[in-house]
Amino acid sequence: MVRFARCNALLSLALDSSGKGCRYVAKGASDDDVVKEMLEHLTSVHQVEGDMTANILATTKTNNG
């Protein structure tokens, strides 16, 4: 079972480093893994600061496939 969160669910109009709509997906075995990976992405690519943990958890989903 994989947990995941999409960047465009958090920042709907954000652009990636190439100037296109960001389609980044953070994946992990647990919510903590997803939050850690997404926080790193938001900080490094979008320069988002602050605690986005609750927002990330609210958009995190499970893929049973």
C-alpha positions in Angstrom: 0.0 0.0 0.0 1.5 3.3 -1.1 0.6 6.7 0.4 1.0 9.8 -1.9 0.3 13.5 -2.2 0.3 15.7 -5.3 1.9 19.1 -5.3 -0.8 20.5 -7.6 -3.4 19.6 -4.9 -1.5 21.9 -2.5 -0.4 24.6 -4.8 -2.8 24.4 -7.8 -1.1 27.0 -10.0 2.5 26.4 -9.0 5.1 26.0 -11.8 7.9 23.5 -11.7 11.5 24.3 -12.4 10.9 24.2 -16.2 8.0 26.6 -16.1 5.2 24.1 -16.5 2.4 23.2 -14.1 3.9 21.2 -11.3 2.9 17.5 -11.4 5.2 16.3 -8.6 4.0 13.4 -6.5 5.5 12.5 -3.1 5.2 8.8 -2.3 5.9 6.7 0.8 5.0 3.8 2.9 3.6 6.1 5.7 2.2 9.6 6.1 5.5 10.6 7.7 7.5 9.6 4.6 5.1 11.5 2.3 5.2 14.6 4.5 9.0 14.6 4.6 9.4 14.2 0.8 6.7 16.8 0.0 8.2 19.3 2.5 11.6 18.9 0.8 9.9 19.5 -2.6 7.9 22.5 -1.5 11.0 24.1 0.1 13.5 23.4 -2.7 11.3 24.0 -5.8 8.6 26.5 -4.7 10.4 28.2 -1.8 7.4 27.6 0.5 8.3 28.1 4.1 6.5 27.2 7.3 4.8 24.1 8.5 2.6 22.6 5.7 2.2 19.2 7.5 -1.5 19.5 8.1 -2.1 20.6 4.5 -0.1 17.7 3.1 -1.9 15.2 5.3 -5.3 16.6 4.2 -4.4 15.8 0.6 -2.7 12.5 1.1 -4.3 9.4 -0.4 -3.7 5.7 -0.6 -3.1 3.6 -3.7 -3.9 -0.1 -3.0 -2.7 -1.2 -6.4 
